Amino acid sequence: KTHAQAANLPWRGGTAAGRFVIVSRNPLDALVSAYHHSRTLPPGELRFGGDLEGFAPLWEDGRATFGGGCYWDWHLGWWAEHQRGGGRVLWVQYEDMVRDLEGEVGRIAAFLGLEARGEVVEATARESGFARMKARLDAEEESRRRARGVGQRRRVR
């Protein structure tokens, strides 16, 4: 998984070295999602404490992303790789995954040369759905909170 632009892949061989599943999202939805995500990050370079109106120009300029740079440049680079052919890049729309996650899981499996039997696709979609991912993140956060001692009762002898 990477947020890198196609021209800046961090591994040897670049786009000639593998197959890539690119997930794209409507730019307005991507902006709002990035804004809300940036507000939950630990203090540091990418955390943002202002409003959406202040965040939007930073996001547009590629100064509020995770290595991908400008949304439009990222898409342009990956689209060029996709158009180059060779079957190395599968373009997936986030909105299509929301609408038909099982169908998209099957399409991704086929692209990767994996057997896409019904029950495997169904289980993968179920475990990859928003509700399950949120439940796992909530459980991880609870585990981290308990490890820090927050919410622990003090032992009294």
The 8 nearest C-alpha neighbors of each residue, nearest first, counted from 0:
[[1, 2, 3, 20, 19, 21, 8, 9],
 [0, 2, 3, 8, 66, 67, 4, 9],
 [1, 3, 67, 66, 65, 4, 0, 64],
 [4, 2, 67, 66, 1, 8, 7, 5],
 [3, 5, 73, 7, 67, 6, 76, 8],
 [4, 6, 77, 7, 76, 8, 3, 14],
 [5, 7, 4, 8, 76, 13, 3, 14],
 [8, 6, 4, 5, 3, 9, 13, 10],
 [7, 9, 13, 10, 5, 3, 6, 4],
 [10, 8, 7, 11, 13, 3, 1, 12],
 [11, 9, 8, 13, 12, 16, 7, 14],
 [12, 10, 13, 9, 16, 8, 14, 15],
 [11, 13, 16, 15, 10, 14, 17, 8],
 [14, 12, 8, 15, 11, 16, 10, 9],
 [13, 15, 16, 17, 12, 5, 8, 18],
 [16, 14, 13, 12, 17, 87, 18, 11],
 [17, 15, 12, 14, 13, 18, 11, 10],
 [18, 16, 15, 14, 19, 87, 13, 12],
 [19, 17, 87, 88, 20, 16, 14, 111],
 [18, 20, 88, 87, 21, 89, 17, 14],
 [19, 21, 89, 88, 90, 22, 18, 91],
 [20, 22, 90, 91, 89, 19, 23, 88],
 [23, 21, 91, 92, 93, 90, 20, 24],
 [22, 24, 92, 93, 91, 21, 25, 90],
 [25, 23, 93, 92, 29, 26, 94, 22],
 [24, 26, 28, 27, 29, 23, 94, 93],
 [27, 25, 29, 28, 24, 30, 70, 23],
 [28, 26, 30, 29, 25, 31, 24, 32],
 [27, 29, 31, 25, 30, 26, 32, 24],
 [30, 28, 26, 32, 27, 31, 24, 33],
 [31, 29, 27, 33, 28, 32, 26, 34],
 [30, 32, 34, 28, 33, 29, 35, 27],
 [31, 33, 29, 35, 34, 30, 28, 36],
 [34, 32, 36, 30, 31, 35, 37, 29],
 [35, 33, 31, 37, 32, 36, 30, 38],
 [34, 36, 32, 38, 37, 33, 31, 39],
 [35, 37, 33, 38, 39, 34, 32, 40],
 [38, 36, 46, 34, 39, 40, 35, 47],
 [37, 39, 47, 35, 36, 46, 40, 48],
 [40, 38, 36, 37, 41, 35, 46, 47],
 [41, 39, 46, 37, 38, 42, 36, 45],
 [40, 42, 43, 46, 39, 38, 45, 37],
 [43, 41, 46, 40, 44, 45, 47, 39],
 [44, 42, 46, 45, 41, 40, 47, 37],
 [43, 45, 46, 42, 47, 63, 41, 40],
 [46, 44, 43, 63, 47, 37, 40, 64],
 [47, 45, 37, 40, 43, 38, 42, 44],
 [46, 48, 38, 37, 49, 45, 54, 34],
 [47, 49, 38, 46, 50, 37, 54, 39],
 [50, 48, 47, 53, 54, 51, 52, 38],
 [49, 51, 53, 52, 54, 48, 47, 34],
 [52, 50, 54, 53, 55, 34, 49, 31],
 [51, 53, 50, 54, 55, 56, 49, 57],
 [54, 52, 51, 50, 55, 49, 56, 57],
 [53, 55, 51, 57, 52, 56, 58, 50],
 [54, 56, 58, 57, 52, 53, 51, 59],
 [57, 55, 59, 58, 54, 60, 53, 52],
 [58, 56, 62, 60, 54, 55, 59, 63],
 [59, 57, 63, 61, 55, 60, 56, 62],
 [58, 60, 56, 57, 61, 55, 69, 70],
 [61, 59, 57, 58, 69, 62, 56, 68],
 [69, 62, 60, 68, 58, 59, 63, 64],
 [61, 63, 57, 60, 58, 64, 68, 69],
 [64, 62, 58, 61, 57, 45, 65, 54],
 [65, 63, 66, 62, 61, 67, 68, 58],
 [66, 64, 67, 2, 63, 68, 3, 45],
 [67, 65, 3, 2, 68, 64, 4, 1],
 [68, 66, 3, 2, 4, 65, 64, 73],
 [69, 67, 61, 66, 64, 70, 73, 62],
 [61, 68, 70, 72, 60, 71, 59, 73],
 [71, 69, 73, 72, 74, 68, 61, 59],
 [70, 72, 74, 73, 69, 75, 59, 68],
 [73, 71, 75, 69, 74, 70, 76, 68],
 [74, 72, 4, 70, 76, 71, 75, 67],
 [73, 75, 71, 77, 72, 76, 78, 70],
 [74, 76, 72, 78, 73, 77, 71, 79],
 [77, 75, 79, 73, 78, 74, 5, 72],
 [76, 78, 80, 74, 79, 5, 75, 81],
 [77, 79, 81, 75, 80, 76, 74, 82],
 [78, 80, 82, 76, 77, 81, 83, 75],
 [81, 79, 77, 83, 78, 82, 76, 88],
 [80, 82, 78, 88, 79, 83, 84, 77],
 [83, 81, 79, 84, 80, 78, 77, 88],
 [84, 82, 80, 81, 79, 85, 78, 86],
 [85, 83, 82, 86, 81, 87, 80, 88],
 [84, 86, 87, 83, 88, 81, 82, 80],
 [85, 87, 84, 88, 89, 81, 18, 110],
 [86, 88, 18, 85, 19, 17, 89, 84],
 [89, 87, 19, 81, 86, 18, 20, 90],
 [90, 88, 20, 21, 19, 91, 87, 81],
 [89, 91, 21, 20, 22, 88, 92, 23],
 [92, 90, 22, 21, 23, 89, 93, 20],
 [91, 93, 23, 95, 94, 22, 24, 96],
 [94, 92, 24, 96, 95, 23, 22, 97],
 [93, 95, 97, 92, 96, 98, 24, 25],
 [96, 94, 98, 92, 97, 93, 99, 103],
 [97, 95, 100, 93, 99, 94, 98, 103],
 [96, 98, 94, 95, 99, 100, 93, 128],
 [97, 99, 95, 96, 94, 100, 93, 102],
 [100, 98, 96, 102, 101, 97, 95, 103],
 [99, 101, 96, 103, 102, 124, 97, 104],
 [102, 100, 104, 124, 103, 99, 120, 121],
 [103, 101, 105, 99, 100, 104, 106, 96],
 [102, 104, 106, 100, 105, 101, 96, 107],
 [105, 103, 101, 107, 106, 102, 100, 108],
 [106, 104, 108, 102, 103, 107, 115, 120],
 [105, 107, 103, 109, 104, 108, 110, 102],
 [106, 108, 110, 104, 109, 105, 103, 111],
 [109, 107, 113, 105, 111, 110, 106, 115],
 [108, 110, 112, 106, 111, 107, 113, 105],
 [111, 109, 107, 108, 112, 106, 89, 113],
 [112, 110, 108, 109, 113, 107, 18, 106],
 [111, 113, 109, 110, 108, 114, 107, 115],
 [114, 112, 108, 111, 109, 115, 110, 107],
 [113, 115, 116, 112, 108, 109, 119, 105],
 [114, 116, 105, 108, 120, 113, 117, 109],
 [117, 115, 119, 118, 114, 120, 105, 121],
 [116, 118, 120, 119, 121, 115, 105, 122],
 [117, 119, 121, 120, 116, 122, 123, 115],
 [120, 118, 122, 121, 116, 117, 123, 115],
 [119, 121, 123, 117, 118, 122, 105, 124],
 [120, 122, 118, 124, 119, 123, 117, 101],
 [123, 121, 125, 119, 124, 120, 118, 126],
 [124, 122, 120, 126, 125, 121, 127, 119],
 [123, 125, 127, 121, 101, 122, 126, 100],
 [124, 126, 122, 128, 123, 127, 121, 131],
 [127, 125, 123, 124, 128, 131, 122, 132],
 [128, 126, 124, 125, 123, 132, 131, 129],
 [127, 129, 125, 131, 130, 126, 124, 132],
 [128, 130, 132, 131, 133, 127, 134, 126],
 [129, 131, 133, 132, 128, 134, 127, 126],
 [132, 130, 134, 133, 129, 128, 126, 135],
 [131, 133, 135, 129, 134, 130, 136, 128],
 [132, 134, 136, 130, 131, 135, 129, 137],
 [133, 135, 131, 137, 132, 136, 138, 130],
 [136, 134, 138, 132, 133, 137, 139, 131],
 [135, 137, 139, 133, 138, 134, 140, 132],
 [136, 138, 134, 140, 135, 139, 133, 141],
 [137, 139, 141, 135, 136, 140, 134, 142],
 [140, 138, 136, 142, 141, 137, 135, 143],
 [141, 139, 143, 137, 142, 138, 144, 136],
 [142, 140, 144, 138, 139, 143, 137, 145],
 [141, 143, 139, 145, 140, 144, 146, 138],
 [144, 142, 146, 140, 145, 141, 139, 147],
 [145, 143, 141, 147, 142, 146, 149, 140],
 [144, 146, 148, 142, 147, 143, 149, 141],
 [147, 145, 143, 148, 144, 142, 149, 141],
 [148, 146, 144, 145, 149, 143, 142, 150],
 [149, 147, 145, 146, 151, 150, 144, 152],
 [150, 148, 151, 144, 145, 147, 146, 152],
 [149, 151, 148, 152, 145, 144, 147, 153],
 [152, 150, 148, 149, 153, 145, 147, 154],
 [153, 151, 154, 150, 148, 149, 155, 145],
 [154, 152, 155, 151, 150, 148, 156, 149],
 [155, 153, 152, 156, 151, 148, 150, 149],
 [154, 156, 153, 152, 151, 150, 148, 149],
 [155, 154, 153, 152, 151, 148, 150, 149]]
